[in-house]
Structures are given as C-alpha cells and as structure tokens.
Amino acid sequence: MFNQFNERATNVYVKTIDKFYQKTQHLKQEQSGVTAIEYGLVAVFLTIFIIVVFTSDDRFTHQLQLKFATLASYFANFQFPN
C-alpha cells in the first residue's frame, strides 16, 4: 500500500514538474514573459533582503535611525545664504 502511495505521489510530482517546465519554456520564448520573471525575481530577492536586514538584529536599524536623525537635524538647522 505504501508503494502505491509512493508511486502515485511520484507521478503527481513528475506531472507537476513537467507542467511547470512547459509553462516556463513558453514564458522563456516570449520576451515579455522573461521580463516579468526578472521583475518577479527582483521583487522576491528584495523582499528577502528587507526581511533579513530588518529582523536580524537591531544594530542596522539603529544606525539607520541615527543617520536619518543626523540628516533631519542638518536640514532643520540649514539656512540659505543671503
């Protein structure tokens, strides 16, 4: 019984991979599909980067807050020359 389940699961997996491969080949042939995939990958990697940077430790966010505070005070005290 386990072998039948394993065989069915393998068949479903192979069919799913085959369908995915066919769809990606179709998108690969279309230039607009390739561009959409590239933008999608950039969005995914940017999201992962943001999650990792802002959840890893507080040192980065603290330094970022300090830099923005420094910039804010600089612009608050800035006076145009006459």
N, C-alpha and C positions, 0 to 999 in steps of 0.2 A: 504494500500500500504506500509506504514511504517512497519507493522508487517511482511509482506512478505520479505521485505528487511532485517529486523532484523533476521528473521528465516534463510534466505539464508546466511547471514553473520555468524550466529552461526554455521550452518552446515559446512561452509568452515573452520571456526576456529577449529571445532571439528575434521574434517578430517585432517587438517594440524597438529594438536597436536598429533593425532593418528599416522600419518606417522612419525613424529619426534620421538615419543615414540618407534615405531617399529625399526627405524634405530638405536636409541641409545641402545636398547636392543641387537641388533645384534652386535654393537660395544662392548658392555659390555661383551658379551660372548667370543669375541676374545681378547686375551691378548694384541696383538699389537694395537688394537683399543683403549684399555684402556690407554696404554702408550701414544698414540697420543693425546688423550683427556687431559691427565695430562700435557703434554708439551704445549698443546694449552692453558690450563688454566693458567699455569705458565707464558706464554708469555702475556696473557691478563692482569693478575694482575701486572706483571712487567711494562707493558706499562702504566697502570692506575697509578701506583705508581710514575713513572717518570714524567708523565704529572702533577700530583697533586703537587709533590715536586718542580718541576721547574717552575710552573706557579702560585703557591700560594702566595709567597712573595719573596722578594729579600734577606732576611736575610740568608737563607740557601745557596743560590748560592754565596753570598758574603763571607760567612765563608768558603765555599769550595774553592773559589778562593784564599783566604788568606792562607789556608793550603797548596794548591799546590804551591803558591809563596814561602812559607817558605821552602817547600821541594826542590824547584828548587834552591833557594839560598844556601841551605845546600849542595846540590850536586855540585853546581858551585864552592863553596869555599872548598870543600873536597880535602885533599891532602893525598896521600898514605904515610904511614910511610916508612922510609928507612930501 
